[in-house]
Amino acid sequence: MKILHTSDWHIGRTLYGRKRYEEFEAFLIWLAETIQQNEIDVLLVAGDVFDTSAPSNRAQELYYRFLCQVAASSCRHVVVIAGNHDSPSFLNAPRELLKALDVHVVGSATIEHPEDEVLVLRNEQGAPELIVCAVPYLRDRDIRVAEAGESVEDKERKLIDGIRTHYATVAALAEQKREELGVDLPIVGMGHLFTAGGQTIDGDGVRELYVGSLAHVTAGIFPASFDYLALGHLHVPQKVSGLETMRYSGSPLPMGFGEARQQKSVCHVTFGQHDDHSTTASVQLIDVPVFQKLERVKGDWDSISSRLLELSATDKGWLEIIYNGIEVIGDLRERLEAAISGTQMEILRIKNNRIIDRVLGQIHAEETLDDLNVNDVFERCLAVHDVPEEQRPELHRAYQETLLSLYEDDVQAE
């Protein structure tokens, strides 16, 4: 039995306004080829298939085309659970139709019927070969009853207790089905959540799952009957508490420049049975190729220009520039564009820390000009230059008139 575990595709995600459909398509083509080459029996997709709850037509096309490709391959089953970015109803809508392709979709928790999350997968001869506890992202309302006046600690305790209870329930049902079948089948758990100690990277877009509460669960919350646990939500490939058979596959594409140097992978899981009929899972990582090079270049002007010169000789890709020099460079963008002129590189984002620190009064370390609108910038300038409060209303009126005039000129030009 060979399983491939992946998650967090985020099809449709953009990067500073740039669409990435070509990257997603290249990854899915590679994934289909990898499944065929490694003779994978079951593909597990642990949530966040799409980046938004209302994916574009192009994103949907890539998803369904991939499922058709896999259905025609040696892979016998695909199991897809919803993540916190996915719309449960959207994923569930074609569920019955996809069953004909042996694609099993669990878009939302079925509290009244948890047995719907326990899937018995069978081979071509109809013999059972694997049990999957396909637990999707558990929303607050699925696992906790809100009460007036409860503290943050009460809320977090209820959330964690609810997650533990839900996993215990589906695991018990899986063990019951295994006993009824009379075959010592491996049991695989799936989930989309945040475990304690999980590694994230700034700018990776990983959201806290429950408002007002961390609700990071520990490895001990998962039933011992799981022979392998396939998790999604965290974009960095990693083990849970150092355990070989509890893993996040990580996102297959870097979701931001902070992940640019990270090796992306999928988990290849092989089950073996011993003489005493016990089952063990061995895990190998399969590296995902880079389909669009990202590079973060930071430092003063000399170090940035030197690095751009190096890159221009061999590379093409998308760049994020972080300027940390002492010199105030008002024409930084113009200088950078001139430095990459004639190359295959493109700058998607410029963060001028000198301007932010000394001119606008930066509030927190990750703030950039992209985070501020025109009114925010004006307010910062007034504050930095200690403009008296009594003078500010008149300056605000003049500033708004100027903005309006510029807007009207732009409209007329169009």
C-alpha positions as CSV (number, residue, x, y, z in Angstrom):
1,M,0.0,0.0,0.0
2,K,1.5,3.3,-1.2
3,I,0.1,6.6,-0.1
4,L,1.0,10.2,-1.2
5,H,0.2,12.9,1.3
6,T,0.0,16.6,0.2
7,S,-1.9,19.7,1.3
8,D,-2.3,23.4,1.1
9,W,-2.3,23.8,-2.6
10,H,-4.1,27.2,-2.3
11,I,-5.0,27.2,-6.0
12,G,-5.8,30.7,-7.1
13,R,-3.5,32.4,-4.7
14,T,-1.8,35.6,-6.0
15,L,1.5,37.1,-4.9
16,Y,1.4,40.9,-4.7
17,G,-1.1,41.0,-7.5
18,R,0.5,38.5,-9.8
19,K,-1.6,35.5,-10.7
20,R,0.2,32.1,-10.4
21,Y,-2.0,29.7,-12.5
22,E,1.0,28.5,-14.5
23,E,2.7,27.5,-11.3
24,F,-0.3,25.6,-10.0
25,E,-0.8,23.9,-13.3
26,A,2.9,22.8,-13.5
27,F,2.7,21.5,-10.0
28,L,-0.4,19.4,-10.7
29,I,1.1,18.0,-13.9
30,W,4.2,17.0,-11.9
31,L,2.0,15.5,-9.1
32,A,0.1,13.4,-11.6
33,E,3.4,12.2,-13.1
34,T,4.8,11.5,-9.7
35,I,1.8,9.4,-8.7
36,Q,2.1,7.3,-11.9
37,Q,5.9,6.9,-11.6
38,N,5.7,5.8,-7.9
39,E,2.6,3.6,-8.5
40,I,0.7,5.4,-5.7
41,D,-2.4,3.7,-4.5
42,V,-4.0,6.5,-2.5
43,L,-3.6,10.3,-2.7
44,L,-4.5,12.3,0.5
45,V,-5.1,16.0,0.2
46,A,-5.2,17.5,3.7
47,G,-7.1,20.7,3.1
48,D,-6.8,24.2,1.6
49,V,-7.3,23.0,-2.0
50,F,-8.2,26.5,-3.0
51,D,-7.1,29.8,-1.6
52,T,-10.6,31.3,-1.3
53,S,-14.1,30.0,-0.6
54,A,-15.1,31.2,-4.1
55,P,-12.4,30.0,-6.4
56,S,-12.2,31.3,-10.0
57,N,-13.2,29.3,-13.0
58,R,-9.5,28.8,-13.9
59,A,-8.8,27.4,-10.4
60,Q,-11.7,25.0,-10.6
61,E,-10.6,23.9,-14.1
62,L,-7.1,23.0,-12.8
63,Y,-8.6,21.0,-9.8
64,Y,-11.1,18.9,-11.8
65,R,-8.7,18.3,-14.7
66,F,-6.2,16.9,-12.2
67,L,-8.8,14.7,-10.5
68,C,-9.7,13.2,-13.9
69,Q,-6.0,12.6,-14.7
70,V,-5.4,10.8,-11.4
71,A,-8.6,8.7,-11.9
72,A,-7.2,7.4,-15.1
73,S,-3.9,6.5,-13.5
74,S,-2.8,3.6,-11.3
75,C,-4.0,5.5,-8.2
76,R,-7.1,3.8,-6.9
77,H,-8.4,6.5,-4.5
78,V,-8.2,10.2,-3.8
79,V,-9.3,11.6,-0.4
80,V,-9.8,15.3,-0.1
81,I,-10.7,17.2,3.1
82,A,-11.6,20.9,3.4
83,G,-9.2,23.3,5.1
84,N,-10.0,26.7,6.7
85,H,-9.6,28.5,3.3
86,D,-12.1,26.1,1.6
87,S,-15.8,26.4,1.3
88,P,-17.3,23.2,2.7
89,S,-20.4,23.5,0.5
90,F,-18.4,24.2,-2.6
91,L,-16.1,21.2,-2.1
92,N,-19.1,19.0,-1.2
93,A,-21.3,20.0,-4.2
94,P,-19.9,17.4,-6.7
95,R,-19.1,14.8,-4.0
96,E,-21.5,12.2,-5.3
97,L,-20.4,12.6,-8.9
98,L,-16.7,12.4,-7.9
99,K,-17.4,9.1,-6.0
100,A,-17.7,7.5,-9.5
101,L,-14.0,8.4,-10.0
102,D,-13.1,7.0,-6.5
103,V,-12.6,10.6,-5.3
104,H,-13.8,10.9,-1.7
105,V,-14.5,14.5,-0.5
106,V,-15.3,15.5,3.1
107,G,-16.0,19.2,3.1
108,S,-17.4,19.6,6.6
109,A,-17.6,17.8,9.9
110,T,-20.6,15.5,10.3
111,I,-21.3,15.8,14.0
112,E,-24.6,13.9,13.8
113,H,-23.1,11.3,11.5
114,P,-19.4,11.0,12.2
115,E,-19.3,7.7,10.4
116,D,-19.4,9.7,7.2
117,E,-15.8,10.7,7.9
118,V,-14.7,7.1,8.2
119,L,-13.9,5.7,4.7
120,V,-13.2,2.1,3.9
121,L,-11.1,2.0,0.7
122,R,-11.2,-1.2,-1.4
123,N,-9.0,-2.6,-4.1
124,E,-10.1,-3.6,-7.6
125,Q,-11.4,-6.9,-6.4
126,G,-13.6,-5.1,-3.8
127,A,-11.5,-6.2,-0.8
128,P,-10.9,-3.6,1.9
129,E,-7.3,-2.3,2.0
130,L,-7.3,0.9,4.1
131,I,-9.4,2.9,6.5
132,V,-9.2,6.7,6.4
133,C,-10.5,8.9,9.1
134,A,-11.0,12.0,6.9
135,V,-11.5,14.7,9.4
136,P,-11.8,18.2,7.8
137,Y,-11.1,21.5,9.4
138,L,-13.2,21.6,12.5
139,R,-15.0,24.9,12.8
140,D,-15.7,26.5,16.1
141,R,-19.4,25.9,15.8
142,D,-18.8,22.2,15.0
143,I,-17.0,21.4,18.3
144,R,-18.0,24.0,20.9
145,V,-21.2,25.4,22.4
146,A,-20.7,29.0,23.2
147,E,-21.8,30.3,26.6
148,A,-22.3,33.8,27.9
149,G,-19.5,35.1,30.1
150,E,-17.0,32.3,29.4
151,S,-13.3,33.3,29.6
152,V,-10.7,32.9,26.9
153,E,-9.3,29.9,28.9
154,D,-12.7,28.3,29.0
155,K,-13.1,28.8,25.2
156,E,-9.7,27.3,24.5
157,R,-10.3,24.3,26.8
158,K,-13.6,23.6,25.1
159,L,-12.1,23.8,21.6
160,I,-9.3,21.4,22.5
161,D,-11.7,19.0,24.2
162,G,-14.0,19.2,21.2
163,I,-11.2,18.3,18.8
164,R,-10.1,15.5,21.0
165,T,-13.6,14.1,21.4
166,H,-14.2,14.3,17.6
167,Y,-11.0,12.4,16.8
168,A,-11.7,9.8,19.5
169,T,-15.2,9.2,18.0
170,V,-14.0,8.7,14.4
171,A,-11.1,6.5,15.5
172,A,-13.4,4.3,17.6
173,L,-15.7,3.9,14.6
174,A,-12.7,3.0,12.4
175,E,-11.6,0.4,14.9
176,Q,-15.1,-1.0,15.0
177,K,-15.3,-1.2,11.2
178,R,-11.9,-3.0,11.1
179,E,-13.2,-5.5,13.6
180,E,-16.3,-6.1,11.6
181,L,-14.3,-6.6,8.5
182,G,-12.1,-9.1,10.2
183,V,-9.0,-7.8,8.4
184,D,-6.1,-6.0,10.2
185,L,-6.2,-2.9,8.0
186,P,-4.0,0.1,8.6
187,I,-5.9,3.2,9.8
188,V,-4.9,6.7,8.5
189,G,-6.0,9.9,10.2
190,M,-6.3,13.2,8.4
191,G,-6.8,16.7,9.7
192,H,-6.4,20.4,9.1
193,L,-5.3,22.2,12.3
194,F,-2.4,23.9,14.2
195,T,-0.4,21.6,16.5
196,A,1.6,23.0,19.4
197,G,5.2,23.9,18.5
198,G,4.3,23.9,14.8
199,Q,6.8,25.9,12.7
200,T,5.6,28.8,10.5
201,I,7.3,31.5,8.5
202,D,6.5,35.2,8.4
203,G,4.4,36.1,5.4
204,D,3.3,32.5,4.7
205,G,-0.4,33.4,5.1
206,V,-1.1,30.8,7.7
207,R,-4.0,32.0,9.8
208,E,-4.9,31.4,13.4
209,L,-7.9,29.1,13.2
210,Y,-10.0,30.2,16.1
211,V,-10.6,33.9,16.8
212,G,-9.5,34.9,20.3
213,S,-7.8,31.6,21.0
214,L,-4.7,29.8,19.9
215,A,-6.1,26.3,20.3
216,H,-2.9,24.6,19.3
217,V,-3.3,20.9,20.0
218,T,-0.6,18.5,21.1
219,A,0.3,15.2,19.6
220,G,-1.4,13.4,22.5
221,I,-4.8,14.5,21.2
222,F,-4.7,12.0,18.3
223,P,-5.7,8.4,18.9
224,A,-3.0,5.7,19.1
225,S,-4.8,3.6,16.6
226,F,-3.7,5.9,13.7
227,D,-0.9,4.2,11.8
228,Y,-0.2,7.5,10.0
229,L,-1.5,11.0,10.5
230,A,-1.7,13.3,7.4
231,L,-2.1,16.9,8.4
232,G,-2.5,20.2,6.6
233,H,-2.5,23.9,7.5
234,L,1.2,24.6,8.2
235,H,3.2,25.4,5.1
236,V,6.6,24.2,6.4
237,P,7.1,20.4,5.9
238,Q,7.5,19.0,9.4
239,K,6.9,16.2,11.9
240,V,4.6,16.6,14.9
241,S,6.6,16.4,18.1
242,G,9.3,14.6,16.2
243,L,7.1,11.7,15.4
244,E,7.9,10.0,12.1
245,T,4.3,9.0,11.3
246,M,2.6,12.4,12.3
247,R,3.4,14.9,9.6
248,Y,2.5,18.1,7.8
249,S,3.3,17.7,4.1
250,G,3.6,21.5,3.8
251,S,2.5,23.6,0.8
252,P,3.9,22.5,-2.5
253,L,4.6,26.1,-3.7
254,P,6.1,28.9,-1.6
255,M,3.2,31.1,-0.5
256,G,5.5,34.1,0.0
257,F,9.1,35.3,-0.3
258,G,9.7,34.1,3.2
259,E,9.4,30.5,1.9
260,A,11.6,31.2,-1.2
261,R,14.6,29.1,0.1
262,Q,12.5,26.3,1.6
263,Q,12.6,22.9,-0.1
264,K,9.0,21.9,-0.8
265,S,8.0,18.2,-0.7
266,V,5.2,15.7,-0.6
267,C,5.1,12.6,1.8
268,H,5.4,9.1,0.3
269,V,4.1,6.7,2.8
270,T,4.5,2.9,2.5
271,F,2.7,0.4,4.8
272,G,4.3,-2.9,5.7
273,Q,2.9,-5.8,7.7
274,H,5.0,-7.8,10.2
275,D,4.7,-11.5,11.1
276,D,2.7,-10.6,14.2
277,H,0.2,-8.8,11.8
278,S,1.2,-5.3,13.1
279,T,1.4,-2.5,10.6
280,T,4.1,0.1,10.3
281,A,4.4,3.1,8.0
282,S,7.7,4.3,6.5
283,V,7.9,7.8,5.2
284,Q,10.1,9.3,2.5
285,L,9.9,12.9,1.2
286,I,9.7,13.6,-2.5
287,D,11.1,17.0,-3.4
288,V,8.8,19.3,-5.4
289,P,10.6,21.2,-8.2
290,V,10.7,25.0,-8.3
291,F,8.3,26.2,-11.0
292,Q,8.7,30.0,-10.4
293,K,11.9,31.2,-8.8
294,L,11.4,33.7,-5.9
295,E,14.3,35.7,-4.4
296,R,14.4,38.0,-1.4
297,V,17.2,40.6,-1.7
298,K,18.0,42.7,1.3
299,G,20.6,45.1,2.6
300,D,22.1,48.5,1.7
301,W,22.3,49.8,-1.8
302,D,25.7,48.3,-2.6
303,S,24.7,44.8,-1.4
304,I,21.4,44.9,-3.2
305,S,22.9,46.1,-6.5
306,S,25.7,43.6,-6.3
307,R,23.2,40.7,-5.8
308,L,21.0,41.9,-8.7
309,L,24.1,41.9,-10.9
310,E,24.8,38.3,-9.9
311,L,21.2,37.2,-10.5
312,S,20.9,39.0,-13.9
313,A,23.6,36.7,-15.3
314,T,21.9,33.4,-14.7
315,D,18.4,33.8,-13.3
316,K,14.9,34.9,-14.1
317,G,12.4,35.2,-11.4
318,W,10.3,37.4,-9.1
319,L,12.0,39.6,-6.6
320,E,11.3,41.2,-3.2
321,I,13.7,44.0,-2.3
322,I,14.2,45.1,1.3
323,Y,16.3,48.2,1.6
324,N,18.0,48.6,5.0
325,G,20.6,51.2,4.2
326,I,21.4,54.3,6.1
327,E,21.2,56.6,3.1
328,V,17.7,57.9,2.3
329,I,17.0,57.0,-1.4
330,G,14.0,58.7,-2.7
331,D,14.2,57.2,-6.2
332,L,14.8,53.6,-5.0
333,R,12.3,52.1,-7.4
334,E,13.8,53.9,-10.3
335,R,17.3,52.7,-9.4
336,L,16.1,49.1,-9.0
337,E,14.2,49.1,-12.3
338,A,17.3,50.4,-14.0
339,A,19.4,47.7,-12.4
340,I,17.2,44.8,-13.7
341,S,16.5,46.5,-17.1
342,G,17.1,44.0,-19.9
343,T,16.9,40.9,-17.6
344,Q,14.2,38.3,-17.1
345,M,13.7,39.4,-13.5
346,E,10.7,41.3,-12.2
347,I,10.3,43.2,-8.9
348,L,7.0,42.4,-7.2
349,R,7.6,44.3,-3.9
350,I,9.9,46.9,-2.5
351,K,10.2,47.5,1.2
352,N,12.1,50.7,2.0
353,N,12.8,50.5,5.7
354,R,14.7,53.8,5.7
355,I,11.8,55.8,4.4
356,I,9.4,54.0,6.8
357,D,11.6,54.4,9.9
358,R,12.7,58.0,9.4
359,V,9.9,59.6,7.5
360,L,6.7,57.8,8.4
361,G,7.4,56.5,11.9
362,Q,7.1,52.7,11.5
363,I,4.7,51.1,14.1
364,H,5.8,47.5,13.8
365,A,8.6,45.6,12.2
366,E,6.6,44.1,9.4
367,E,4.8,47.3,8.3
368,T,5.5,48.5,4.7
369,L,4.1,51.2,2.5
370,D,1.9,48.6,1.0
371,D,0.1,48.5,4.4
372,L,-0.7,52.2,4.4
373,N,-3.2,54.2,2.3
374,V,-2.7,57.8,1.2
375,N,-4.5,59.2,4.3
376,D,-2.3,57.0,6.6
377,V,0.8,58.4,5.0
378,F,-0.4,62.0,5.4
379,E,-1.2,61.4,9.1
380,R,2.2,59.9,9.7
381,C,3.9,63.0,8.1
382,L,1.9,65.4,10.2
383,A,2.9,63.5,13.3
384,V,6.6,63.1,12.5
385,H,6.9,66.8,11.7
386,D,5.0,67.8,15.0
387,V,2.3,69.8,13.1
388,P,0.1,71.5,15.8
389,E,-3.3,70.0,16.2
390,E,-5.1,73.3,15.5
391,Q,-3.4,73.5,12.0
392,R,-4.3,69.9,11.0
393,P,-8.0,70.4,10.0
394,E,-7.1,73.0,7.3
395,L,-4.2,70.9,6.1
396,H,-6.6,67.8,5.9
397,R,-9.1,69.8,3.8
398,A,-6.3,71.0,1.4
399,Y,-5.0,67.5,1.1
400,Q,-8.4,66.0,0.3
401,E,-8.9,68.7,-2.3
402,T,-5.6,67.8,-3.9
403,L,-6.4,64.1,-3.9
404,L,-9.8,64.8,-5.4
405,S,-8.2,66.9,-8.1
406,L,-5.7,64.1,-8.9
407,Y,-8.5,61.6,-9.1
408,E,-10.5,63.7,-11.4
409,D,-7.5,64.2,-13.7
410,D,-7.0,60.4,-13.8
411,V,-10.6,59.7,-14.7
412,Q,-10.5,62.3,-17.5
413,A,-7.3,60.8,-18.9
414,E,-8.9,57.4,-19.1
